[in-house]
Amino acid sequence: MIYQMVKNREETNDLVQETFIKAFNALESYNNQYAFSTWLYKIAFNNCIDSIRKKKLKTLPLDKPIQLREGEVHHEIRDESYSPEKQYLFMEKQKFIQDTIDTLSPKYKKVILLRHQEEKSYEEISEIMHIPIGTVKARIFRARELLKKKLREI
């Protein structure tokens, strides 16, 4: 758990040692009505948070100039999140998948649309289509298999 938070082996080892020292020093505060592991994890979690806060880097505002001896420096940050090419490819992929779904037989097409576009549960699909849940599951499985096969062929 500690490693997942700090992503550094050496720091993890240090924090584990600190956690056990803190736990040992606070043993009298442990309530045996609760799991020891839960108490220990809470100490470890708080220890990690404290460590992260201590080493937090100094940040600079993005909307204000940086003051230097030579004067102010304005900075621009490029927005790389939008790419017309990526957007076009995404739209083409969506259209291609929809066209492939449209080639399915009506019984398979309907369950796929209800499940993946309308995000209906198996129970809701069963009620809408007046078929058993097992049939819904089988049709969704079969439709997915047909889609995989058709998408691989192209």
Chimera marker file (.cmm) of the C-alpha trace (Angstrom):
<marker_set name="trace">
<marker id="1" x="0.000" y="0.000" z="0.000" r="1" g="1" b="0" radius="0.5"/>
<marker id="2" x="2.817" y="2.389" z="0.865" r="1" g="1" b="0" radius="0.5"/>
<marker id="3" x="4.630" y="1.662" z="-2.395" r="1" g="1" b="0" radius="0.5"/>
<marker id="4" x="1.432" y="2.360" z="-4.336" r="1" g="1" b="0" radius="0.5"/>
<marker id="5" x="1.335" y="5.807" z="-2.769" r="1" g="1" b="0" radius="0.5"/>
<marker id="6" x="4.988" y="6.871" z="-3.034" r="1" g="1" b="0" radius="0.5"/>
<marker id="7" x="6.240" y="4.822" z="-6.049" r="1" g="1" b="0" radius="0.5"/>
<marker id="8" x="9.788" y="4.638" z="-4.701" r="1" g="1" b="0" radius="0.5"/>
<marker id="9" x="11.395" y="1.529" z="-3.143" r="1" g="1" b="0" radius="0.5"/>
<marker id="10" x="13.839" y="3.331" z="-0.818" r="1" g="1" b="0" radius="0.5"/>
<marker id="11" x="11.188" y="5.720" z="0.431" r="1" g="1" b="0" radius="0.5"/>
<marker id="12" x="8.799" y="2.794" z="0.894" r="1" g="1" b="0" radius="0.5"/>
<marker id="13" x="11.347" y="0.982" z="3.072" r="1" g="1" b="0" radius="0.5"/>
<marker id="14" x="11.853" y="4.122" z="5.179" r="1" g="1" b="0" radius="0.5"/>
<marker id="15" x="8.127" y="4.684" z="5.569" r="1" g="1" b="0" radius="0.5"/>
<marker id="16" x="7.525" y="1.047" z="6.544" r="1" g="1" b="0" radius="0.5"/>
<marker id="17" x="10.130" y="1.348" z="9.298" r="1" g="1" b="0" radius="0.5"/>
<marker id="18" x="8.653" y="4.657" z="10.483" r="1" g="1" b="0" radius="0.5"/>
<marker id="19" x="5.172" y="3.127" z="10.455" r="1" g="1" b="0" radius="0.5"/>
<marker id="20" x="6.218" y="0.233" z="12.681" r="1" g="1" b="0" radius="0.5"/>
<marker id="21" x="8.030" y="2.592" z="15.059" r="1" g="1" b="0" radius="0.5"/>
<marker id="22" x="4.931" y="4.829" z="15.268" r="1" g="1" b="0" radius="0.5"/>
<marker id="23" x="2.718" y="1.793" z="15.789" r="1" g="1" b="0" radius="0.5"/>
<marker id="24" x="4.985" y="0.426" z="18.524" r="1" g="1" b="0" radius="0.5"/>
<marker id="25" x="5.029" y="3.803" z="20.293" r="1" g="1" b="0" radius="0.5"/>
<marker id="26" x="1.236" y="4.056" z="20.044" r="1" g="1" b="0" radius="0.5"/>
<marker id="27" x="0.371" y="0.470" z="21.049" r="1" g="1" b="0" radius="0.5"/>
<marker id="28" x="-1.543" y="1.691" z="24.103" r="1" g="1" b="0" radius="0.5"/>
<marker id="29" x="-3.970" y="3.536" z="21.799" r="1" g="1" b="0" radius="0.5"/>
<marker id="30" x="-4.863" y="0.329" z="19.905" r="1" g="1" b="0" radius="0.5"/>
<marker id="31" x="-8.444" y="-0.813" z="20.520" r="1" g="1" b="0" radius="0.5"/>
<marker id="32" x="-8.594" y="-4.625" z="20.310" r="1" g="1" b="0" radius="0.5"/>
<marker id="33" x="-12.243" y="-4.513" z="19.244" r="1" g="1" b="0" radius="0.5"/>
<marker id="34" x="-10.949" y="-3.718" z="15.757" r="1" g="1" b="0" radius="0.5"/>
<marker id="35" x="-8.548" y="-5.568" z="13.480" r="1" g="1" b="0" radius="0.5"/>
<marker id="36" x="-4.893" y="-4.845" z="14.181" r="1" g="1" b="0" radius="0.5"/>
<marker id="37" x="-4.209" y="-4.701" z="10.427" r="1" g="1" b="0" radius="0.5"/>
<marker id="38" x="-6.771" y="-1.919" z="9.969" r="1" g="1" b="0" radius="0.5"/>
<marker id="39" x="-5.140" y="0.123" z="12.722" r="1" g="1" b="0" radius="0.5"/>
<marker id="40" x="-1.684" y="-0.473" z="11.254" r="1" g="1" b="0" radius="0.5"/>
<marker id="41" x="-2.825" y="0.414" z="7.720" r="1" g="1" b="0" radius="0.5"/>
<marker id="42" x="-4.288" y="3.675" z="9.024" r="1" g="1" b="0" radius="0.5"/>
<marker id="43" x="-0.961" y="4.582" z="10.622" r="1" g="1" b="0" radius="0.5"/>
<marker id="44" x="0.856" y="3.690" z="7.382" r="1" g="1" b="0" radius="0.5"/>
<marker id="45" x="-1.583" y="5.716" z="5.285" r="1" g="1" b="0" radius="0.5"/>
<marker id="46" x="-1.287" y="8.792" z="7.515" r="1" g="1" b="0" radius="0.5"/>
<marker id="47" x="2.507" y="8.413" z="7.546" r="1" g="1" b="0" radius="0.5"/>
<marker id="48" x="2.530" y="8.396" z="3.720" r="1" g="1" b="0" radius="0.5"/>
<marker id="49" x="0.308" y="11.458" z="3.525" r="1" g="1" b="0" radius="0.5"/>
<marker id="50" x="2.586" y="13.313" z="5.948" r="1" g="1" b="0" radius="0.5"/>
<marker id="51" x="5.641" y="12.357" z="3.880" r="1" g="1" b="0" radius="0.5"/>
<marker id="52" x="4.022" y="13.468" z="0.622" r="1" g="1" b="0" radius="0.5"/>
<marker id="53" x="3.020" y="16.798" z="2.165" r="1" g="1" b="0" radius="0.5"/>
<marker id="54" x="6.542" y="17.404" z="3.484" r="1" g="1" b="0" radius="0.5"/>
<marker id="55" x="8.192" y="16.919" z="0.111" r="1" g="1" b="0" radius="0.5"/>
<marker id="56" x="5.575" y="18.752" z="-1.908" r="1" g="1" b="0" radius="0.5"/>
<marker id="57" x="7.299" y="20.815" z="-4.542" r="1" g="1" b="0" radius="0.5"/>
<marker id="58" x="6.947" y="24.573" z="-4.721" r="1" g="1" b="0" radius="0.5"/>
<marker id="59" x="4.566" y="25.358" z="-7.542" r="1" g="1" b="0" radius="0.5"/>
<marker id="60" x="4.252" y="28.404" z="-9.732" r="1" g="1" b="0" radius="0.5"/>
<marker id="61" x="0.960" y="29.933" z="-10.876" r="1" g="1" b="0" radius="0.5"/>
<marker id="62" x="0.193" y="29.439" z="-14.551" r="1" g="1" b="0" radius="0.5"/>
<marker id="63" x="-1.760" y="32.636" z="-14.987" r="1" g="1" b="0" radius="0.5"/>
<marker id="64" x="0.832" y="35.055" z="-13.563" r="1" g="1" b="0" radius="0.5"/>
<marker id="65" x="4.288" y="35.994" z="-14.843" r="1" g="1" b="0" radius="0.5"/>
<marker id="66" x="7.396" y="34.659" z="-13.122" r="1" g="1" b="0" radius="0.5"/>
<marker id="67" x="9.512" y="37.342" z="-11.450" r="1" g="1" b="0" radius="0.5"/>
<marker id="68" x="13.216" y="37.170" z="-12.294" r="1" g="1" b="0" radius="0.5"/>
<marker id="69" x="16.068" y="39.614" z="-11.687" r="1" g="1" b="0" radius="0.5"/>
<marker id="70" x="15.964" y="40.533" z="-15.350" r="1" g="1" b="0" radius="0.5"/>
<marker id="71" x="12.210" y="41.184" z="-15.243" r="1" g="1" b="0" radius="0.5"/>
<marker id="72" x="9.026" y="39.242" z="-15.743" r="1" g="1" b="0" radius="0.5"/>
<marker id="73" x="8.726" y="36.136" z="-17.852" r="1" g="1" b="0" radius="0.5"/>
<marker id="74" x="5.340" y="35.200" z="-19.273" r="1" g="1" b="0" radius="0.5"/>
<marker id="75" x="4.849" y="31.615" z="-20.215" r="1" g="1" b="0" radius="0.5"/>
<marker id="76" x="2.464" y="29.921" z="-22.553" r="1" g="1" b="0" radius="0.5"/>
<marker id="77" x="1.440" y="26.345" z="-22.137" r="1" g="1" b="0" radius="0.5"/>
<marker id="78" x="0.384" y="24.529" z="-25.246" r="1" g="1" b="0" radius="0.5"/>
<marker id="79" x="-2.881" y="22.668" z="-25.132" r="1" g="1" b="0" radius="0.5"/>
<marker id="80" x="-1.991" y="19.262" z="-26.498" r="1" g="1" b="0" radius="0.5"/>
<marker id="81" x="-5.184" y="17.621" z="-25.357" r="1" g="1" b="0" radius="0.5"/>
<marker id="82" x="-7.014" y="18.334" z="-28.617" r="1" g="1" b="0" radius="0.5"/>
<marker id="83" x="-5.724" y="16.934" z="-31.852" r="1" g="1" b="0" radius="0.5"/>
<marker id="84" x="-7.836" y="17.223" z="-35.007" r="1" g="1" b="0" radius="0.5"/>
<marker id="85" x="-6.161" y="14.101" z="-36.356" r="1" g="1" b="0" radius="0.5"/>
<marker id="86" x="-6.914" y="12.079" z="-33.221" r="1" g="1" b="0" radius="0.5"/>
<marker id="87" x="-10.478" y="13.410" z="-33.186" r="1" g="1" b="0" radius="0.5"/>
<marker id="88" x="-10.957" y="12.429" z="-36.836" r="1" g="1" b="0" radius="0.5"/>
<marker id="89" x="-9.546" y="8.940" z="-36.259" r="1" g="1" b="0" radius="0.5"/>
<marker id="90" x="-11.742" y="8.505" z="-33.201" r="1" g="1" b="0" radius="0.5"/>
<marker id="91" x="-14.847" y="9.537" z="-35.156" r="1" g="1" b="0" radius="0.5"/>
<marker id="92" x="-13.920" y="7.200" z="-38.028" r="1" g="1" b="0" radius="0.5"/>
<marker id="93" x="-13.413" y="4.317" z="-35.589" r="1" g="1" b="0" radius="0.5"/>
<marker id="94" x="-16.794" y="5.022" z="-33.970" r="1" g="1" b="0" radius="0.5"/>
<marker id="95" x="-18.491" y="5.110" z="-37.375" r="1" g="1" b="0" radius="0.5"/>
<marker id="96" x="-16.754" y="1.895" z="-38.421" r="1" g="1" b="0" radius="0.5"/>
<marker id="97" x="-17.871" y="0.104" z="-35.242" r="1" g="1" b="0" radius="0.5"/>
<marker id="98" x="-21.431" y="1.392" z="-35.672" r="1" g="1" b="0" radius="0.5"/>
<marker id="99" x="-21.466" y="0.233" z="-39.304" r="1" g="1" b="0" radius="0.5"/>
<marker id="100" x="-20.271" y="-3.192" z="-38.154" r="1" g="1" b="0" radius="0.5"/>
<marker id="101" x="-23.001" y="-3.335" z="-35.492" r="1" g="1" b="0" radius="0.5"/>
<marker id="102" x="-25.544" y="-2.461" z="-38.185" r="1" g="1" b="0" radius="0.5"/>
<marker id="103" x="-24.557" y="-5.617" z="-40.099" r="1" g="1" b="0" radius="0.5"/>
<marker id="104" x="-25.661" y="-7.849" z="-37.208" r="1" g="1" b="0" radius="0.5"/>
<marker id="105" x="-28.994" y="-9.612" z="-37.336" r="1" g="1" b="0" radius="0.5"/>
<marker id="106" x="-31.752" y="-7.661" z="-35.543" r="1" g="1" b="0" radius="0.5"/>
<marker id="107" x="-31.807" y="-9.882" z="-32.428" r="1" g="1" b="0" radius="0.5"/>
<marker id="108" x="-28.055" y="-9.436" z="-31.853" r="1" g="1" b="0" radius="0.5"/>
<marker id="109" x="-28.002" y="-5.786" z="-32.848" r="1" g="1" b="0" radius="0.5"/>
<marker id="110" x="-30.762" y="-4.907" z="-30.388" r="1" g="1" b="0" radius="0.5"/>
<marker id="111" x="-29.084" y="-6.526" z="-27.356" r="1" g="1" b="0" radius="0.5"/>
<marker id="112" x="-25.743" y="-4.855" z="-28.181" r="1" g="1" b="0" radius="0.5"/>
<marker id="113" x="-27.379" y="-1.439" z="-28.540" r="1" g="1" b="0" radius="0.5"/>
<marker id="114" x="-29.379" y="-1.843" z="-25.341" r="1" g="1" b="0" radius="0.5"/>
<marker id="115" x="-26.364" y="-3.059" z="-23.375" r="1" g="1" b="0" radius="0.5"/>
<marker id="116" x="-23.566" y="-0.837" z="-24.687" r="1" g="1" b="0" radius="0.5"/>
<marker id="117" x="-25.230" y="2.304" z="-25.989" r="1" g="1" b="0" radius="0.5"/>
<marker id="118" x="-28.176" y="2.594" z="-23.633" r="1" g="1" b="0" radius="0.5"/>
<marker id="119" x="-26.257" y="0.899" z="-20.779" r="1" g="1" b="0" radius="0.5"/>
<marker id="120" x="-29.187" y="-1.281" z="-19.751" r="1" g="1" b="0" radius="0.5"/>
<marker id="121" x="-28.763" y="-4.123" z="-17.275" r="1" g="1" b="0" radius="0.5"/>
<marker id="122" x="-29.403" y="-7.726" z="-18.258" r="1" g="1" b="0" radius="0.5"/>
<marker id="123" x="-32.657" y="-7.600" z="-16.310" r="1" g="1" b="0" radius="0.5"/>
<marker id="124" x="-33.826" y="-4.463" z="-18.129" r="1" g="1" b="0" radius="0.5"/>
<marker id="125" x="-32.964" y="-5.979" z="-21.513" r="1" g="1" b="0" radius="0.5"/>
<marker id="126" x="-34.847" y="-9.127" z="-20.539" r="1" g="1" b="0" radius="0.5"/>
<marker id="127" x="-37.946" y="-7.084" z="-19.712" r="1" g="1" b="0" radius="0.5"/>
<marker id="128" x="-37.713" y="-4.901" z="-22.834" r="1" g="1" b="0" radius="0.5"/>
<marker id="129" x="-37.250" y="-7.832" z="-25.203" r="1" g="1" b="0" radius="0.5"/>
<marker id="130" x="-39.508" y="-10.270" z="-23.281" r="1" g="1" b="0" radius="0.5"/>
<marker id="131" x="-36.841" y="-12.984" z="-23.202" r="1" g="1" b="0" radius="0.5"/>
<marker id="132" x="-35.113" y="-14.816" z="-20.309" r="1" g="1" b="0" radius="0.5"/>
<marker id="133" x="-31.919" y="-13.345" z="-18.811" r="1" g="1" b="0" radius="0.5"/>
<marker id="134" x="-29.979" y="-16.413" z="-19.943" r="1" g="1" b="0" radius="0.5"/>
<marker id="135" x="-30.999" y="-15.711" z="-23.513" r="1" g="1" b="0" radius="0.5"/>
<marker id="136" x="-29.946" y="-12.068" z="-23.115" r="1" g="1" b="0" radius="0.5"/>
<marker id="137" x="-26.509" y="-13.143" z="-21.895" r="1" g="1" b="0" radius="0.5"/>
<marker id="138" x="-26.135" y="-15.694" z="-24.688" r="1" g="1" b="0" radius="0.5"/>
<marker id="139" x="-27.131" y="-13.178" z="-27.360" r="1" g="1" b="0" radius="0.5"/>
<marker id="140" x="-24.773" y="-10.523" z="-26.015" r="1" g="1" b="0" radius="0.5"/>
<marker id="141" x="-21.938" y="-13.051" z="-25.946" r="1" g="1" b="0" radius="0.5"/>
<marker id="142" x="-22.714" y="-14.225" z="-29.483" r="1" g="1" b="0" radius="0.5"/>
<marker id="143" x="-23.051" y="-10.648" z="-30.762" r="1" g="1" b="0" radius="0.5"/>
<marker id="144" x="-19.688" y="-9.708" z="-29.266" r="1" g="1" b="0" radius="0.5"/>
<marker id="145" x="-18.067" y="-12.742" z="-30.852" r="1" g="1" b="0" radius="0.5"/>
<marker id="146" x="-19.558" y="-11.857" z="-34.250" r="1" g="1" b="0" radius="0.5"/>
<marker id="147" x="-18.350" y="-8.265" z="-33.887" r="1" g="1" b="0" radius="0.5"/>
<marker id="148" x="-14.833" y="-9.389" z="-32.969" r="1" g="1" b="0" radius="0.5"/>
<marker id="149" x="-14.750" y="-11.690" z="-35.991" r="1" g="1" b="0" radius="0.5"/>
<marker id="150" x="-16.034" y="-9.012" z="-38.367" r="1" g="1" b="0" radius="0.5"/>
<marker id="151" x="-13.693" y="-6.353" z="-36.999" r="1" g="1" b="0" radius="0.5"/>
<marker id="152" x="-10.675" y="-8.677" z="-37.338" r="1" g="1" b="0" radius="0.5"/>
<marker id="153" x="-11.519" y="-9.454" z="-40.966" r="1" g="1" b="0" radius="0.5"/>
<marker id="154" x="-11.258" y="-5.827" z="-41.969" r="1" g="1" b="0" radius="0.5"/>
<link id1="1" id2="2" r="1" g="1" b="0" radius="0.2"/>
<link id1="2" id2="3" r="1" g="1" b="0" radius="0.2"/>
<link id1="3" id2="4" r="1" g="1" b="0" radius="0.2"/>
<link id1="4" id2="5" r="1" g="1" b="0" radius="0.2"/>
<link id1="5" id2="6" r="1" g="1" b="0" radius="0.2"/>
<link id1="6" id2="7" r="1" g="1" b="0" radius="0.2"/>
<link id1="7" id2="8" r="1" g="1" b="0" radius="0.2"/>
<link id1="8" id2="9" r="1" g="1" b="0" radius="0.2"/>
<link id1="9" id2="10" r="1" g="1" b="0" radius="0.2"/>
<link id1="10" id2="11" r="1" g="1" b="0" radius="0.2"/>
<link id1="11" id2="12" r="1" g="1" b="0" radius="0.2"/>
<link id1="12" id2="13" r="1" g="1" b="0" radius="0.2"/>
<link id1="13" id2="14" r="1" g="1" b="0" radius="0.2"/>
<link id1="14" id2="15" r="1" g="1" b="0" radius="0.2"/>
<link id1="15" id2="16" r="1" g="1" b="0" radius="0.2"/>
<link id1="16" id2="17" r="1" g="1" b="0" radius="0.2"/>
<link id1="17" id2="18" r="1" g="1" b="0" radius="0.2"/>
<link id1="18" id2="19" r="1" g="1" b="0" radius="0.2"/>
<link id1="19" id2="20" r="1" g="1" b="0" radius="0.2"/>
<link id1="20" id2="21" r="1" g="1" b="0" radius="0.2"/>
<link id1="21" id2="22" r="1" g="1" b="0" radius="0.2"/>
<link id1="22" id2="23" r="1" g="1" b="0" radius="0.2"/>
<link id1="23" id2="24" r="1" g="1" b="0" radius="0.2"/>
<link id1="24" id2="25" r="1" g="1" b="0" radius="0.2"/>
<link id1="25" id2="26" r="1" g="1" b="0" radius="0.2"/>
<link id1="26" id2="27" r="1" g="1" b="0" radius="0.2"/>
<link id1="27" id2="28" r="1" g="1" b="0" radius="0.2"/>
<link id1="28" id2="29" r="1" g="1" b="0" radius="0.2"/>
<link id1="29" id2="30" r="1" g="1" b="0" radius="0.2"/>
<link id1="30" id2="31" r="1" g="1" b="0" radius="0.2"/>
<link id1="31" id2="32" r="1" g="1" b="0" radius="0.2"/>
<link id1="32" id2="33" r="1" g="1" b="0" radius="0.2"/>
<link id1="33" id2="34" r="1" g="1" b="0" radius="0.2"/>
<link id1="34" id2="35" r="1" g="1" b="0" radius="0.2"/>
<link id1="35" id2="36" r="1" g="1" b="0" radius="0.2"/>
<link id1="36" id2="37" r="1" g="1" b="0" radius="0.2"/>
<link id1="37" id2="38" r="1" g="1" b="0" radius="0.2"/>
<link id1="38" id2="39" r="1" g="1" b="0" radius="0.2"/>
<link id1="39" id2="40" r="1" g="1" b="0" radius="0.2"/>
<link id1="40" id2="41" r="1" g="1" b="0" radius="0.2"/>
<link id1="41" id2="42" r="1" g="1" b="0" radius="0.2"/>
<link id1="42" id2="43" r="1" g="1" b="0" radius="0.2"/>
<link id1="43" id2="44" r="1" g="1" b="0" radius="0.2"/>
<link id1="44" id2="45" r="1" g="1" b="0" radius="0.2"/>
<link id1="45" id2="46" r="1" g="1" b="0" radius="0.2"/>
<link id1="46" id2="47" r="1" g="1" b="0" radius="0.2"/>
<link id1="47" id2="48" r="1" g="1" b="0" radius="0.2"/>
<link id1="48" id2="49" r="1" g="1" b="0" radius="0.2"/>
<link id1="49" id2="50" r="1" g="1" b="0" radius="0.2"/>
<link id1="50" id2="51" r="1" g="1" b="0" radius="0.2"/>
<link id1="51" id2="52" r="1" g="1" b="0" radius="0.2"/>
<link id1="52" id2="53" r="1" g="1" b="0" radius="0.2"/>
<link id1="53" id2="54" r="1" g="1" b="0" radius="0.2"/>
<link id1="54" id2="55" r="1" g="1" b="0" radius="0.2"/>
<link id1="55" id2="56" r="1" g="1" b="0" radius="0.2"/>
<link id1="56" id2="57" r="1" g="1" b="0" radius="0.2"/>
<link id1="57" id2="58" r="1" g="1" b="0" radius="0.2"/>
<link id1="58" id2="59" r="1" g="1" b="0" radius="0.2"/>
<link id1="59" id2="60" r="1" g="1" b="0" radius="0.2"/>
<link id1="60" id2="61" r="1" g="1" b="0" radius="0.2"/>
<link id1="61" id2="62" r="1" g="1" b="0" radius="0.2"/>
<link id1="62" id2="63" r="1" g="1" b="0" radius="0.2"/>
<link id1="63" id2="64" r="1" g="1" b="0" radius="0.2"/>
<link id1="64" id2="65" r="1" g="1" b="0" radius="0.2"/>
<link id1="65" id2="66" r="1" g="1" b="0" radius="0.2"/>
<link id1="66" id2="67" r="1" g="1" b="0" radius="0.2"/>
<link id1="67" id2="68" r="1" g="1" b="0" radius="0.2"/>
<link id1="68" id2="69" r="1" g="1" b="0" radius="0.2"/>
<link id1="69" id2="70" r="1" g="1" b="0" radius="0.2"/>
<link id1="70" id2="71" r="1" g="1" b="0" radius="0.2"/>
<link id1="71" id2="72" r="1" g="1" b="0" radius="0.2"/>
<link id1="72" id2="73" r="1" g="1" b="0" radius="0.2"/>
<link id1="73" id2="74" r="1" g="1" b="0" radius="0.2"/>
<link id1="74" id2="75" r="1" g="1" b="0" radius="0.2"/>
<link id1="75" id2="76" r="1" g="1" b="0" radius="0.2"/>
<link id1="76" id2="77" r="1" g="1" b="0" radius="0.2"/>
<link id1="77" id2="78" r="1" g="1" b="0" radius="0.2"/>
<link id1="78" id2="79" r="1" g="1" b="0" radius="0.2"/>
<link id1="79" id2="80" r="1" g="1" b="0" radius="0.2"/>
<link id1="80" id2="81" r="1" g="1" b="0" radius="0.2"/>
<link id1="81" id2="82" r="1" g="1" b="0" radius="0.2"/>
<link id1="82" id2="83" r="1" g="1" b="0" radius="0.2"/>
<link id1="83" id2="84" r="1" g="1" b="0" radius="0.2"/>
<link id1="84" id2="85" r="1" g="1" b="0" radius="0.2"/>
<link id1="85" id2="86" r="1" g="1" b="0" radius="0.2"/>
<link id1="86" id2="87" r="1" g="1" b="0" radius="0.2"/>
<link id1="87" id2="88" r="1" g="1" b="0" radius="0.2"/>
<link id1="88" id2="89" r="1" g="1" b="0" radius="0.2"/>
<link id1="89" id2="90" r="1" g="1" b="0" radius="0.2"/>
<link id1="90" id2="91" r="1" g="1" b="0" radius="0.2"/>
<link id1="91" id2="92" r="1" g="1" b="0" radius="0.2"/>
<link id1="92" id2="93" r="1" g="1" b="0" radius="0.2"/>
<link id1="93" id2="94" r="1" g="1" b="0" radius="0.2"/>
<link id1="94" id2="95" r="1" g="1" b="0" radius="0.2"/>
<link id1="95" id2="96" r="1" g="1" b="0" radius="0.2"/>
<link id1="96" id2="97" r="1" g="1" b="0" radius="0.2"/>
<link id1="97" id2="98" r="1" g="1" b="0" radius="0.2"/>
<link id1="98" id2="99" r="1" g="1" b="0" radius="0.2"/>
<link id1="99" id2="100" r="1" g="1" b="0" radius="0.2"/>
<link id1="100" id2="101" r="1" g="1" b="0" radius="0.2"/>
<link id1="101" id2="102" r="1" g="1" b="0" radius="0.2"/>
<link id1="102" id2="103" r="1" g="1" b="0" radius="0.2"/>
<link id1="103" id2="104" r="1" g="1" b="0" radius="0.2"/>
<link id1="104" id2="105" r="1" g="1" b="0" radius="0.2"/>
<link id1="105" id2="106" r="1" g="1" b="0" radius="0.2"/>
<link id1="106" id2="107" r="1" g="1" b="0" radius="0.2"/>
<link id1="107" id2="108" r="1" g="1" b="0" radius="0.2"/>
<link id1="108" id2="109" r="1" g="1" b="0" radius="0.2"/>
<link id1="109" id2="110" r="1" g="1" b="0" radius="0.2"/>
<link id1="110" id2="111" r="1" g="1" b="0" radius="0.2"/>
<link id1="111" id2="112" r="1" g="1" b="0" radius="0.2"/>
<link id1="112" id2="113" r="1" g="1" b="0" radius="0.2"/>
<link id1="113" id2="114" r="1" g="1" b="0" radius="0.2"/>
<link id1="114" id2="115" r="1" g="1" b="0" radius="0.2"/>
<link id1="115" id2="116" r="1" g="1" b="0" radius="0.2"/>
<link id1="116" id2="117" r="1" g="1" b="0" radius="0.2"/>
<link id1="117" id2="118" r="1" g="1" b="0" radius="0.2"/>
<link id1="118" id2="119" r="1" g="1" b="0" radius="0.2"/>
<link id1="119" id2="120" r="1" g="1" b="0" radius="0.2"/>
<link id1="120" id2="121" r="1" g="1" b="0" radius="0.2"/>
<link id1="121" id2="122" r="1" g="1" b="0" radius="0.2"/>
<link id1="122" id2="123" r="1" g="1" b="0" radius="0.2"/>
<link id1="123" id2="124" r="1" g="1" b="0" radius="0.2"/>
<link id1="124" id2="125" r="1" g="1" b="0" radius="0.2"/>
<link id1="125" id2="126" r="1" g="1" b="0" radius="0.2"/>
<link id1="126" id2="127" r="1" g="1" b="0" radius="0.2"/>
<link id1="127" id2="128" r="1" g="1" b="0" radius="0.2"/>
<link id1="128" id2="129" r="1" g="1" b="0" radius="0.2"/>
<link id1="129" id2="130" r="1" g="1" b="0" radius="0.2"/>
<link id1="130" id2="131" r="1" g="1" b="0" radius="0.2"/>
<link id1="131" id2="132" r="1" g="1" b="0" radius="0.2"/>
<link id1="132" id2="133" r="1" g="1" b="0" radius="0.2"/>
<link id1="133" id2="134" r="1" g="1" b="0" radius="0.2"/>
<link id1="134" id2="135" r="1" g="1" b="0" radius="0.2"/>
<link id1="135" id2="136" r="1" g="1" b="0" radius="0.2"/>
<link id1="136" id2="137" r="1" g="1" b="0" radius="0.2"/>
<link id1="137" id2="138" r="1" g="1" b="0" radius="0.2"/>
<link id1="138" id2="139" r="1" g="1" b="0" radius="0.2"/>
<link id1="139" id2="140" r="1" g="1" b="0" radius="0.2"/>
<link id1="140" id2="141" r="1" g="1" b="0" radius="0.2"/>
<link id1="141" id2="142" r="1" g="1" b="0" radius="0.2"/>
<link id1="142" id2="143" r="1" g="1" b="0" radius="0.2"/>
<link id1="143" id2="144" r="1" g="1" b="0" radius="0.2"/>
<link id1="144" id2="145" r="1" g="1" b="0" radius="0.2"/>
<link id1="145" id2="146" r="1" g="1" b="0" radius="0.2"/>
<link id1="146" id2="147" r="1" g="1" b="0" radius="0.2"/>
<link id1="147" id2="148" r="1" g="1" b="0" radius="0.2"/>
<link id1="148" id2="149" r="1" g="1" b="0" radius="0.2"/>
<link id1="149" id2="150" r="1" g="1" b="0" radius="0.2"/>
<link id1="150" id2="151" r="1" g="1" b="0" radius="0.2"/>
<link id1="151" id2="152" r="1" g="1" b="0" radius="0.2"/>
<link id1="152" id2="153" r="1" g="1" b="0" radius="0.2"/>
<link id1="153" id2="154" r="1" g="1" b="0" radius="0.2"/>
</marker_set>
